[in-house]
Amino acid sequence: MSEALRLIITGGTFDKAYDSLKGELTLSRTHLPAILESVRCTVPVVLEICRLLDSLQMGDEDRYAVRDACIASIEDRIVITHGTDTMVETARVIADAGMNKTIVLTGAMVPYAVTGSDALFNLGSAVSAAQFLPAGVYICMHGRIYNALFVKKNRERGVFEEVARE
């Protein structure tokens, strides 16, 4: 077992930046190396760019690639940055693989590069959570941790919510 934590990057709002030529938010690179340096993270982190996509552009093949990156990881503790729109779907694909690893997905409603972003708070929460949670798949957003099998995104309110366990 590795002491390091693997951080798998898939894109999403977290990594979007404003493209002044196009007048829109785009994905072209990740902010994660700069973020980890600026917050002085002392946890050993291995970065892996798996995808740089808006989660609405993700298909099954992309979700399986994220799952396969988790399976291939020598680290047992993994944080995944992911777009919030389909984070739950990817988390469930990962959970179905039945790995004995702690996997925490997180994202942002406002891009890191935009003032007022929730990205730093969510990332810090997810990195901390991944170090202490038991094996399983979780979503960590806005100070809360959810079991990936019992959560949904409430698009009207812009928050994640626990769903009833049947």
Protein Blocks (a to p, Z undefined) as FASTA:
>chain_A
ZZbdcdddebjjklgccdfknopacdfbdfklmmmmmnopabdcddddfbdcdfklpcfk
lmmmmmmmmmmpmbfbdcddddfklmmmmmmmmmmnopabdddddddfbdfklghiaklm
mmmmmmmmmmmmccdddddeehiacdfklcccdfknopacddddZZ
